Amino acid sequence: MKKKKLNLRDIDAQKHSGEHSHDDGHNHSSPESVSKFKTYVPAIFSFVMLMIGIGVDYFDALPFFKGWVRIVWYTVAYIPVGFPVIKEGWNSIKNGDFFTEFLLMSIATLGAFAIGEYPEGVAVMLFYAVGELFQAAAVNRAKGNIKALLDVRPNEALVHRNGNFISVDPETVEIGEKIQVRVGEKVPLDGILLSDKGSFNTAALTGESKPDTVQKGASVYAGSINLDGVIEMETTKEFKDSSIARILDMVQNATARKSKTELFIRKFARVYTPIVVFLAVGLTLLPYFFVDDYVFRDWLYRALIFLVISCPCALVISIPLGYFGGLGAASRNGILFKGASFLDAMTKVNTVVMDKTGTVTKGVFKIKEVVNDSAFAKADFMKYLMAMEEQSTHPIAKAIMEYKAEGADYEATEVSEIAGKGLKGSVNGKTVLVGNKALMTSNSIDVPAETDSIIESIVMVGIDGKFAGYVTIADELKEDAHQAIKQIRESGISKIIMLSGDKDSITQQVAKELGIDWAKGGLLPEDKLNEVEKLKAQPDTKVAFIGDGINDAPVLAASDVGMAMGGLGSDVAIETADVIIQNDQPSKIARSIKIGRSTRSIVWQNIVLAFGVKIIVLILGAGGLATMWEAVFADVGVALLAILNAVRLQKMKWG
């Protein structure tokens, strides 16, 4: 059964959508607060009328409050909350959807009026309406975390055209244009920082509120908020391809991917509701053939109670709300699930496979150790090396150039590249060789035997035919890498594996340092895919793969759950993955597992609660031991309890 919202709210919103749309300088209430108040007016009116009617009935205070006066009074109390439900039920019937909760509530309450139980008829519909209002409030609150992302969508860009910065729609800015961002404004497009430095709040992208300071030439992402000084940038992507546009698209589409539990409940409700209606008809008529003292009114009353109790509101509202709460909680923690189905899939993962570079390491090379011959001072040795590497564009050369050496820089001339070996050139009149062992050996330079046991990437230096020393280059572990592996184990994952394209010795060293169960390096993309396929072929194995590069895309697609690092990760990996970790922290892997499990736990608690209470009260109602008031609790009361349980997800903490 397709769940629709009670349209008390919608009728009021349509009626007043045009009011208070201007600001005339007076102290009017905001349109939103006025609309919220008017949303509750029908329920408040019906409640007051019902309480007065029950009070007069109980104390018999007004002699004329009988007959048609009493009927009119309760009818007036019923209309504000009952008419929208009856109308919705009628519209559903016209659209071919006969068996909805609107029809159940309409039959039950109108039936109560037909047998003279006016207060109970009004009460059932009133509590149903109040329940719907609470449900709407809970859904809106659950959506709040996700809707907040929509507020970070930049609505203007100051672009440099014809000698001036002019305000335009970000979607009209082209790649390569210069834009300006003032203090407190949102960065409208992805780009490269042209100013010397900038400080940004990236909470909308990463879930982390601490400022992120970047230097000239660094990447800045759309949706970040400029915290310090006017900055200028050069755009590198169109708005539709920017980080924030991609995130918004993923979040807005997330709820379209339903979990298997949600889909089952919706299919179940379509079968369940007509069965309930026919059982109610049978409960009214069949006892005539089997009961000696059959009274139609009594059995009709039992059937009406049966209908109220059986309304599947608690299930069709609280279960999607639970998943929505899980998606919102994850986004608040910097984790984007592309659908509720992946929240479910995450709970079944028992094997975590991860890439190395960019996943548990920063993907940024740094000098780990400098070893120089005693014939050269360390500073001089590094100046010779840096003078040569300045001519190279290799990532390792970039790492070497970040080294800070005291004194004036040296300059290299006549530099030539020797394919697969390194560089040869002249520095300060000396012949300098920079590269691997093969380069040294081919130039008859003896290399110390100790270098053979070095695991890290090594750059050797020869000066005037003699070995001058070497530097080792290594990728740095992320700050939370150890914590990430520890938390993954604590979450109950039985096996942690590392697959990397980096050389096997380095992969094994990182795996040993982190305490990973098994690792393999030197793999091509197809090799990684084969390894994951082997794992998936094992019985009862559910694999989550975490990566960040284009080469990881095939494995991300093939795994049961693909997780991509969203900060440094490639667009292809992010598009292919099922879950995005926005700030590249591997510790979020365990957190995503915990959020998935918490969500599933809440959902199943609600299912057991709803079915358990309904079955008990249904039996009591069929036996004549339950009244409409118990029926109201079994329907609206259970729905509210389930909703409150689902809302707990928004308050939970996952360390």
C-alpha positions as CSV (number, residue, x, y, z in Angstrom):
1,M,0.0,0.0,0.0
2,K,1.4,3.3,-1.0
3,K,1.5,5.6,2.1
4,K,0.2,9.1,1.7
5,K,0.2,11.9,4.2
6,L,-3.0,13.1,5.8
7,N,-3.8,16.3,3.9
8,L,-4.9,18.5,6.7
9,R,-1.5,20.0,6.3
10,D,-1.7,20.2,2.5
11,I,-5.2,21.8,2.4
12,D,-4.0,24.5,4.8
13,A,-0.7,25.0,2.9
14,Q,-2.5,25.4,-0.4
15,K,-5.0,27.8,1.1
16,H,-2.4,30.1,2.7
17,S,0.5,29.7,0.3
18,G,0.1,33.2,-1.0
19,E,-0.2,35.0,2.3
20,H,2.5,37.1,4.0
21,S,4.8,37.0,1.0
22,H,6.0,40.5,1.5
23,D,7.9,42.4,4.1
24,D,6.2,45.7,4.9
25,G,8.3,46.5,7.9
26,H,5.7,45.5,10.5
27,N,6.3,42.8,13.1
28,H,4.3,40.0,11.4
29,S,4.8,36.4,12.3
30,S,6.8,34.5,9.7
31,P,4.9,32.6,7.0
32,E,6.4,29.4,8.3
33,S,5.2,29.9,11.9
34,V,1.7,31.0,10.8
35,S,1.5,27.9,8.6
36,K,2.6,25.6,11.4
37,F,0.0,27.0,13.8
38,K,-2.8,26.7,11.2
39,T,-1.7,23.1,10.6
40,Y,-2.8,22.2,14.1
41,V,-6.0,24.2,14.2
42,P,-8.4,21.5,12.9
43,A,-7.1,19.0,15.5
44,I,-7.3,21.5,18.3
45,F,-10.9,22.5,17.3
46,S,-12.0,18.8,17.2
47,F,-10.3,18.1,20.5
48,V,-12.0,21.0,22.3
49,M,-15.4,20.0,20.9
50,L,-14.9,16.4,21.8
51,M,-13.9,17.2,25.4
52,I,-16.9,19.5,25.9
53,G,-19.2,16.8,24.4
54,I,-17.8,14.0,26.7
55,G,-18.0,16.3,29.7
56,V,-21.6,17.2,29.0
57,D,-22.5,13.5,28.4
58,Y,-20.8,12.4,31.6
59,F,-22.3,15.0,33.9
60,D,-25.6,15.2,32.1
61,A,-25.2,19.0,32.5
62,L,-27.4,20.1,29.6
63,P,-30.9,18.4,29.3
64,F,-31.2,19.5,25.6
65,F,-27.9,17.8,24.7
66,K,-29.7,14.7,23.3
67,G,-31.0,13.5,19.9
68,W,-30.2,15.6,16.9
69,V,-28.3,18.3,19.0
70,R,-25.8,15.7,20.2
71,I,-25.4,14.2,16.7
72,V,-24.8,17.7,15.2
73,W,-22.3,18.5,17.9
74,Y,-20.2,15.4,17.4
75,T,-20.5,15.7,13.6
76,V,-19.1,19.3,13.8
77,A,-16.3,17.9,16.0
78,Y,-15.7,15.1,13.4
79,I,-15.6,17.1,10.2
80,P,-12.3,19.0,10.6
81,V,-10.3,15.8,11.2
82,G,-12.5,13.4,9.3
83,F,-13.2,15.2,6.1
84,P,-9.6,15.2,4.8
85,V,-9.3,11.5,5.5
86,I,-12.5,10.6,3.8
87,K,-11.6,12.8,0.8
88,E,-8.2,11.1,0.6
89,G,-9.8,7.7,0.8
90,W,-12.2,8.6,-2.0
91,N,-9.4,10.0,-4.2
92,S,-7.5,6.7,-3.7
93,I,-10.5,4.7,-4.8
94,K,-10.8,6.9,-7.9
95,N,-7.2,6.1,-8.6
96,G,-7.8,2.4,-8.4
97,D,-6.2,2.0,-4.9
98,F,-9.2,0.7,-2.9
99,F,-7.6,-0.7,0.3
100,T,-5.8,2.1,2.1
101,E,-5.6,3.1,5.7
102,F,-7.8,6.1,4.8
103,L,-10.6,3.7,3.8
104,L,-10.1,1.7,7.0
105,M,-10.4,4.7,9.2
106,S,-13.4,6.1,7.3
107,I,-15.4,2.9,7.6
108,A,-14.5,2.4,11.2
109,T,-15.4,6.0,12.3
110,L,-18.5,6.4,10.2
111,G,-19.6,2.9,11.4
112,A,-19.2,4.1,15.0
113,F,-21.5,7.0,14.2
114,A,-24.0,4.6,12.6
115,I,-24.3,2.6,15.8
116,G,-24.5,5.7,18.0
117,E,-20.9,5.7,19.4
118,Y,-20.3,9.3,18.4
119,P,-17.5,10.2,21.0
120,E,-15.5,7.1,20.0
121,G,-15.9,7.9,16.3
122,V,-14.6,11.4,16.8
123,A,-11.9,10.2,19.2
124,V,-10.5,7.6,16.8
125,M,-10.3,10.1,13.9
126,L,-8.9,12.8,16.1
127,F,-6.1,10.6,17.4
128,Y,-5.4,9.3,13.9
129,A,-5.1,13.0,12.7
130,V,-2.8,13.8,15.7
131,G,-0.7,10.8,15.0
132,E,-0.3,11.9,11.4
133,L,0.8,15.3,12.5
134,F,3.3,13.8,14.8
135,Q,4.5,11.5,12.0
136,A,4.9,14.5,9.7
137,A,6.9,16.4,12.3
138,A,9.1,13.3,12.9
139,V,9.7,12.8,9.1
140,N,10.5,16.5,8.7
141,R,13.0,16.3,11.5
142,A,14.6,13.2,10.1
143,K,14.9,14.9,6.7
144,G,16.4,18.0,8.4
145,N,20.0,16.6,8.3
146,I,19.7,15.9,4.6
147,K,17.7,19.0,3.7
148,A,20.4,21.1,5.4
149,L,22.7,20.2,2.6
150,L,20.4,22.0,0.2
151,D,21.2,25.2,2.0
152,V,24.8,25.0,1.0
153,R,24.0,25.1,-2.7
154,P,25.6,28.4,-3.8
155,N,23.2,30.7,-5.6
156,E,25.6,33.2,-7.1
157,A,29.2,33.5,-8.3
158,L,31.3,36.6,-8.7
159,V,33.1,36.0,-12.0
160,H,35.7,38.3,-13.6
161,R,34.4,39.4,-17.0
162,N,35.2,42.6,-19.0
163,G,37.5,43.9,-16.2
164,N,35.0,43.6,-13.4
165,F,33.6,41.0,-11.0
166,I,30.0,40.5,-11.8
167,S,27.3,38.3,-10.0
168,V,26.0,35.4,-12.2
169,D,24.4,32.1,-11.7
170,P,27.1,29.5,-10.9
171,E,25.7,27.2,-13.7
172,T,26.7,29.8,-16.3
173,V,30.4,29.9,-15.2
174,E,32.8,28.1,-17.5
175,I,36.0,26.1,-16.7
176,G,39.0,28.4,-16.5
177,E,37.2,31.6,-15.4
178,K,38.4,33.6,-12.4
179,I,35.9,34.0,-9.6
180,Q,36.0,35.9,-6.3
181,V,34.7,34.7,-2.9
182,R,34.2,37.1,0.0
183,V,34.3,36.3,3.7
184,G,31.3,34.3,4.8
185,E,30.3,33.4,1.3
186,K,30.0,29.9,-0.1
187,V,32.5,28.8,-2.8
188,P,30.2,28.4,-5.9
189,L,32.4,26.0,-8.0
190,D,35.4,23.7,-7.7
191,G,38.6,25.4,-8.5
192,I,42.3,26.1,-7.8
193,L,43.2,28.8,-5.3
194,L,44.9,31.8,-6.9
195,S,45.3,33.8,-3.6
196,D,48.3,33.1,-1.3
197,K,46.1,31.1,1.1
198,G,42.6,30.6,2.3
199,S,40.7,29.2,5.3
200,F,37.4,27.3,4.7
201,N,34.7,25.6,6.6
202,T,34.1,22.3,4.8
203,A,31.4,20.8,7.1
204,A,28.9,20.5,4.3
205,L,31.3,18.3,2.4
206,T,33.1,16.4,5.0
207,G,31.0,16.5,8.2
208,E,33.9,18.1,10.0
209,S,33.5,21.6,11.3
210,K,37.1,22.5,11.9
211,P,38.6,25.1,9.5
212,D,40.7,23.8,6.6
213,T,43.6,26.1,5.6
214,V,45.0,25.6,2.1
215,Q,47.8,27.3,0.2
216,K,48.0,28.9,-3.3
217,G,47.5,26.2,-6.0
218,A,45.5,23.9,-3.8
219,S,42.0,22.6,-4.7
220,V,39.0,24.3,-3.2
221,Y,35.6,22.6,-3.4
222,A,32.1,24.1,-4.0
223,G,30.0,24.3,-0.9
224,S,32.9,25.3,1.4
225,I,32.5,28.6,3.3
226,N,35.3,31.2,3.0
227,L,36.3,32.1,6.6
228,D,39.2,34.6,6.2
229,G,39.7,37.4,3.6
230,V,38.6,37.8,0.0
231,I,40.0,35.1,-2.2
232,E,40.3,34.5,-5.9
233,M,40.1,31.1,-7.7
234,E,40.2,29.6,-11.1
235,T,37.4,27.2,-11.8
236,T,38.3,23.6,-12.8
237,K,34.8,22.2,-13.2
238,E,31.3,23.3,-14.3
239,F,28.7,23.6,-11.5
240,K,26.9,20.4,-12.5
241,D,30.2,18.4,-12.0
242,S,31.2,20.2,-8.8
243,S,31.6,18.4,-5.4
244,I,28.5,19.9,-3.9
245,A,26.3,19.2,-6.9
246,R,27.4,15.6,-6.9
247,I,26.7,15.3,-3.2
248,L,23.3,16.9,-3.5
249,D,22.4,14.6,-6.3
250,M,23.4,11.5,-4.4
251,V,21.6,12.6,-1.2
252,Q,18.4,13.5,-3.0
253,N,18.4,10.2,-4.8
254,A,19.3,8.1,-1.8
255,T,15.7,7.7,-0.6
256,A,14.6,6.4,-4.0
257,R,16.7,3.2,-3.4
258,K,14.5,1.3,-1.0
259,S,15.8,-1.4,1.3
260,K,14.4,-4.9,1.0
261,T,12.6,-4.5,4.3
262,E,10.8,-1.4,3.1
263,L,9.8,-3.0,-0.2
264,F,8.5,-6.1,1.7
265,I,6.4,-4.0,4.1
266,R,4.9,-2.0,1.2
267,K,4.0,-5.3,-0.7
268,F,2.8,-6.8,2.5
269,A,0.5,-3.9,3.2
270,R,-1.1,-4.2,-0.2
271,V,-2.1,-7.8,0.6
272,Y,-2.7,-7.3,4.3
273,T,-5.2,-4.4,4.0
274,P,-7.8,-6.1,1.8
275,I,-7.6,-9.3,3.9
276,V,-8.3,-7.2,7.0
277,V,-11.4,-5.6,5.3
278,F,-12.8,-9.0,4.4
279,L,-12.1,-10.4,7.8
280,A,-14.0,-7.5,9.3
281,V,-17.0,-8.2,7.1
282,G,-16.8,-11.8,8.1
283,L,-16.5,-10.9,11.8
284,T,-19.8,-8.9,11.4
285,L,-21.9,-11.4,9.5
286,L,-20.6,-15.0,10.0
287,P,-21.4,-15.2,13.8
288,Y,-25.1,-15.0,12.8
289,F,-24.8,-18.7,11.7
290,F,-23.0,-19.9,14.8
291,V,-24.1,-17.7,17.7
292,D,-27.5,-18.2,19.4
293,D,-27.7,-14.7,20.9
294,Y,-26.4,-12.9,17.8
295,V,-26.8,-9.0,18.0
296,F,-25.7,-7.3,14.7
297,R,-24.7,-4.0,16.5
298,D,-22.4,-5.8,18.9
299,W,-20.6,-7.7,16.2
300,L,-20.4,-4.6,13.9
301,Y,-18.8,-2.8,16.8
302,R,-16.2,-5.6,17.2
303,A,-15.5,-5.4,13.4
304,L,-15.0,-1.6,13.6
305,I,-12.5,-2.1,16.4
306,F,-10.8,-4.8,14.3
307,L,-10.5,-2.3,11.4
308,V,-9.0,0.5,13.6
309,I,-6.5,-1.9,15.2
310,S,-5.4,-3.4,11.9
311,C,-4.5,-0.1,10.2
312,P,-0.8,-0.6,9.1
313,C,0.2,3.1,9.8
314,A,2.9,2.2,12.3
315,L,4.6,-0.1,9.8
316,V,4.4,2.0,6.6
317,I,5.5,5.2,8.3
318,S,8.0,4.1,11.0
319,I,10.1,1.8,8.8
320,P,10.9,4.3,6.0
321,L,11.4,6.9,8.8
322,G,13.9,4.6,10.4
323,Y,15.9,4.3,7.2
324,F,15.6,8.0,6.5
325,G,16.9,8.7,10.0
326,G,19.9,6.4,9.3
327,L,20.7,8.2,6.0
328,G,20.5,11.5,7.8
329,A,22.6,10.4,10.7
330,A,25.2,9.1,8.3
331,S,25.3,12.3,6.3
332,R,25.8,14.2,9.5
333,N,28.8,12.0,10.2
334,G,30.3,12.7,6.8
335,I,29.2,9.4,5.2
336,L,26.9,9.3,2.2
337,F,24.9,6.2,1.6
338,K,23.4,6.2,-1.9
339,G,20.3,4.4,-0.7
340,A,18.6,2.6,2.2
341,S,19.4,-0.7,0.6
342,F,23.1,-0.1,1.3
343,L,22.4,0.6,5.0
344,D,21.0,-3.0,5.0
345,A,23.9,-4.4,3.0
346,M,26.4,-2.8,5.4
347,T,25.0,-4.9,8.3
348,K,25.9,-8.1,6.5
349,V,29.5,-7.3,5.7
350,N,32.0,-9.7,7.3
351,T,35.1,-9.1,5.2
352,V,36.6,-5.7,4.6
353,V,39.0,-5.3,1.7
354,M,40.9,-2.0,1.2
355,D,43.3,-0.3,-1.2
356,K,46.4,1.2,0.4
357,T,47.3,4.4,-1.3
358,G,44.8,7.1,-0.6
359,T,42.7,4.8,1.7
360,V,44.9,4.1,4.7
361,T,47.8,6.3,3.5
362,K,47.7,9.9,2.4
363,G,48.8,9.3,-1.1
364,V,51.4,12.0,-0.6
365,F,55.1,11.0,-0.8
366,K,57.5,12.4,1.8
367,I,61.2,12.0,2.5
368,K,61.5,9.4,5.3
369,E,65.3,9.2,5.7
370,V,68.4,11.0,4.3
371,V,71.6,9.0,4.3
372,N,74.7,10.9,2.9
373,D,78.4,10.0,2.6
374,S,80.7,11.7,5.1
375,A,82.4,13.5,2.2
376,F,79.4,15.7,1.8
377,A,77.5,17.7,4.4
378,K,73.8,16.8,4.6
379,A,72.7,20.3,3.4
380,D,75.1,20.2,0.4
381,F,74.0,16.6,-0.4
382,M,70.4,17.6,-0.5
383,K,71.1,20.7,-2.6
384,Y,72.8,18.6,-5.3
385,L,69.8,16.2,-5.2
386,M,67.2,19.0,-5.3
387,A,68.9,20.8,-8.1
388,M,68.5,17.7,-10.3
389,E,65.0,16.8,-9.2
390,E,63.8,20.4,-9.9
391,Q,64.0,19.4,-13.6
392,S,61.6,16.4,-13.1
393,T,57.8,16.2,-12.9
394,H,57.8,12.8,-11.1
395,P,55.7,12.7,-7.8
396,I,58.9,11.6,-6.0
397,A,60.7,14.6,-7.3
398,K,57.9,16.8,-5.8
399,A,58.4,15.2,-2.4
400,I,62.1,15.9,-2.6
401,M,61.6,19.5,-3.5
402,E,59.5,20.0,-0.4
403,Y,62.7,19.4,1.7
404,K,64.0,22.6,3.4
405,A,67.7,23.1,2.9
406,E,69.6,26.0,4.4
407,G,71.7,28.3,2.2
408,A,71.5,29.3,-1.5
409,D,70.1,26.7,-3.9
410,Y,72.3,25.1,-6.5
411,E,71.4,25.0,-10.2
412,A,71.6,22.0,-12.5
413,T,72.6,22.2,-16.2
414,E,72.8,19.7,-19.1
415,V,70.1,17.5,-17.4
416,S,69.0,14.5,-19.4
417,E,66.7,11.7,-18.5
418,I,67.9,8.1,-18.8
419,A,64.7,6.0,-19.4
420,G,63.9,3.7,-16.5
421,K,66.9,4.7,-14.5
422,G,66.9,8.4,-13.5
423,L,68.7,11.7,-14.4
424,K,72.2,12.8,-15.4
425,G,73.4,16.4,-15.3
426,S,75.9,18.9,-14.0
427,V,75.8,20.9,-10.7
428,N,78.6,23.3,-9.6
429,G,80.9,21.7,-12.3
430,K,80.3,18.2,-10.9
431,T,78.7,15.3,-12.8
432,V,75.6,14.2,-10.8
433,L,73.6,11.1,-11.2
434,V,70.2,10.7,-9.5
435,G,68.1,7.6,-9.8
436,N,67.9,3.9,-9.0
437,K,70.6,1.2,-8.4
438,A,70.6,0.3,-12.2
439,L,71.7,3.9,-13.0
440,M,74.6,3.7,-10.4
441,T,75.7,0.2,-11.6
442,S,75.7,1.3,-15.3
443,N,78.0,4.1,-14.4
444,S,80.4,1.9,-12.4
445,I,79.4,3.4,-9.0
446,D,79.5,0.9,-6.1
447,V,76.3,0.9,-4.1
448,P,76.3,-0.2,-0.4
449,A,74.8,-3.7,0.2
450,E,72.5,-2.3,2.9
451,T,70.4,-0.6,0.3
452,D,69.1,-4.0,-1.0
453,S,67.1,-4.6,2.2
454,I,65.3,-1.2,2.1
455,I,61.6,-1.6,1.5
456,E,60.7,2.0,0.7
457,S,61.2,3.7,-2.6
458,I,64.9,4.8,-2.8
459,V,66.6,7.6,-4.7
460,M,70.4,7.2,-5.0
461,V,72.9,10.0,-5.7
462,G,76.3,9.7,-7.4
463,I,78.7,12.7,-7.6
464,D,81.8,12.6,-9.9
465,G,81.7,8.8,-10.1
466,K,81.3,8.2,-6.3
467,F,78.3,7.1,-4.3
468,A,77.2,10.2,-2.3
469,G,74.1,8.8,-0.5
470,Y,70.4,8.2,-0.8
471,V,67.0,9.2,0.4
472,T,64.1,7.0,1.1
473,I,60.6,8.1,0.1
474,A,57.5,6.8,1.7
475,D,53.8,7.4,1.7
476,E,52.5,8.5,5.1
477,L,49.8,6.7,7.0
478,K,46.7,8.7,7.7
479,E,46.4,9.9,11.3
480,D,43.4,7.6,12.1
481,A,44.7,4.5,10.1
482,H,45.5,2.5,13.3
483,Q,42.3,3.5,15.0
484,A,40.3,2.6,11.8
485,I,41.6,-1.0,11.8
486,K,41.0,-1.4,15.5
487,Q,37.4,-0.1,15.3
488,I,36.7,-2.4,12.3
489,R,37.8,-5.4,14.3
490,E,35.7,-4.2,17.3
491,S,32.7,-4.0,15.1
492,G,32.9,-7.8,14.6
493,I,34.5,-8.0,11.1
494,S,36.2,-11.3,10.8
495,K,38.7,-10.6,8.1
496,I,40.6,-7.4,7.0
497,I,42.5,-7.6,3.7
498,M,44.7,-5.1,1.8
499,L,45.1,-5.2,-2.0
500,S,47.4,-2.6,-3.6
501,G,49.0,-1.7,-6.9
502,D,52.1,-0.5,-5.0
503,K,55.0,-2.9,-4.7
504,D,54.4,-5.9,-2.5
505,S,57.2,-5.2,0.0
506,I,55.7,-1.8,0.8
507,T,52.2,-3.2,1.0
508,Q,53.3,-6.0,3.3
509,Q,55.1,-3.5,5.6
510,V,52.0,-1.2,5.9
511,A,49.7,-4.3,6.5
512,K,52.1,-5.5,9.2
513,E,52.2,-2.1,10.9
514,L,48.4,-1.8,10.9
515,G,47.7,-5.4,11.9
516,I,45.9,-6.3,8.7
517,D,45.2,-10.1,8.3
518,W,46.4,-10.6,4.8
519,A,47.9,-8.3,2.0
520,K,49.0,-8.5,-1.6
521,G,50.8,-5.8,-3.6
522,G,51.8,-5.3,-7.2
523,L,48.3,-5.8,-8.5
524,L,46.7,-4.5,-11.6
525,P,43.0,-3.5,-11.5
526,E,42.0,-6.8,-13.0
527,D,44.1,-8.6,-10.4
528,K,42.2,-6.8,-7.6
529,L,38.9,-7.7,-9.2
530,N,39.9,-11.4,-9.4
531,E,40.9,-11.4,-5.7
532,V,37.6,-9.9,-4.6
533,E,35.7,-12.4,-6.9
534,K,37.5,-15.3,-5.1
535,L,36.4,-13.9,-1.8
536,K,32.8,-13.5,-2.8
537,A,32.8,-17.1,-4.1
538,Q,33.4,-18.3,-0.5
539,P,30.2,-19.3,1.3
540,D,28.6,-16.7,3.6
541,T,31.1,-14.0,2.6
542,K,29.9,-10.4,2.2
543,V,32.7,-8.1,1.0
544,A,33.0,-4.3,1.4
545,F,35.8,-2.8,-0.7
546,I,37.2,0.6,0.1
547,G,39.2,2.5,-2.6
548,D,39.8,5.9,-4.1
549,G,41.3,5.7,-7.6
550,I,40.0,5.1,-11.1
551,N,41.7,1.7,-11.0
552,D,39.5,0.8,-8.0
553,A,36.2,1.4,-9.9
554,P,35.8,-2.3,-11.2
555,V,36.3,-3.7,-7.7
556,L,33.9,-1.1,-6.2
557,A,31.3,-2.2,-8.6
558,A,31.8,-5.9,-8.1
559,S,31.9,-5.9,-4.2
560,D,28.8,-6.3,-2.1
561,V,29.3,-2.8,-0.8
562,G,31.7,-0.4,-2.5
563,M,33.1,2.5,-0.5
564,A,35.0,5.4,-2.0
565,M,37.0,8.2,-0.4
566,G,35.2,11.3,-1.5
567,G,37.8,14.0,-0.8
568,L,40.8,12.8,-2.9
569,G,38.9,10.0,-4.7
570,S,38.5,10.0,-8.4
571,D,35.1,10.9,-9.9
572,V,34.8,7.5,-11.4
573,A,35.3,5.8,-8.1
574,I,32.8,8.1,-6.4
575,E,30.2,7.5,-9.1
576,T,30.7,3.7,-8.9
577,A,30.7,3.4,-5.1
578,D,27.6,2.7,-2.9
579,V,28.9,4.7,0.0
580,I,31.1,7.8,0.0
581,I,33.4,8.8,2.9
582,Q,33.5,12.6,2.4
583,N,36.6,13.4,4.5
584,D,38.7,10.5,3.5
585,Q,39.0,9.2,7.1
586,P,39.3,5.4,7.1
587,S,37.9,5.4,10.7
588,K,34.5,6.2,9.1
589,I,34.4,2.6,7.7
590,A,33.6,1.2,11.2
591,R,31.2,4.1,11.8
592,S,29.2,3.3,8.7
593,I,28.9,-0.3,9.8
594,K,27.6,0.8,13.2
595,I,25.1,3.2,11.7
596,G,23.8,0.5,9.4
597,R,23.4,-1.9,12.3
598,S,21.7,0.7,14.5
599,T,19.3,1.5,11.7
600,R,18.4,-2.1,11.1
601,S,18.0,-2.7,14.8
602,I,15.5,0.2,15.1
603,V,13.5,-1.0,12.1
604,W,13.1,-4.5,13.4
605,Q,12.2,-3.2,16.9
606,N,9.4,-1.3,15.2
607,I,8.2,-4.3,13.2
608,V,8.1,-6.5,16.3
609,L,6.4,-3.8,18.4
610,A,3.7,-3.0,15.7
611,F,2.9,-6.7,15.0
612,G,3.1,-7.8,18.6
613,V,0.7,-5.2,20.0
614,K,-1.7,-5.4,17.0
615,I,-2.0,-9.2,17.2
616,I,-2.8,-9.1,21.0
617,V,-5.4,-6.3,20.7
618,L,-6.9,-7.9,17.5
619,I,-7.6,-11.1,19.4
620,L,-9.1,-9.1,22.3
621,G,-11.2,-7.0,19.9
622,A,-12.5,-10.1,18.1
623,G,-13.5,-11.6,21.4
624,G,-15.3,-8.5,22.5
625,L,-12.7,-7.7,25.3
626,A,-11.3,-4.5,23.7
627,T,-13.0,-1.2,23.0
628,M,-12.3,1.6,20.6
629,W,-9.9,3.1,23.1
630,E,-7.7,0.0,23.1
631,A,-8.0,0.1,19.3
632,V,-6.7,3.7,19.2
633,F,-3.7,2.7,21.3
634,A,-3.0,-0.3,19.1
635,D,-3.0,2.0,16.0
636,V,-2.0,5.5,16.8
637,G,-0.3,4.8,20.1
638,V,2.0,2.1,18.6
639,A,2.7,4.3,15.5
640,L,3.8,7.1,17.8
641,L,6.0,4.8,19.9
642,A,7.6,3.4,16.7
643,I,8.2,7.0,15.5
644,L,9.8,8.0,18.7
645,N,12.0,4.9,18.5
646,A,13.0,5.8,15.0
647,V,13.8,9.4,16.0
648,R,16.4,8.0,18.4
649,L,18.8,7.5,15.5
650,Q,19.2,11.3,15.2
651,K,20.4,11.4,18.8
652,M,22.8,8.4,18.7
653,K,26.6,8.8,18.9
654,W,28.9,6.4,17.1
655,G,32.4,7.0,18.4
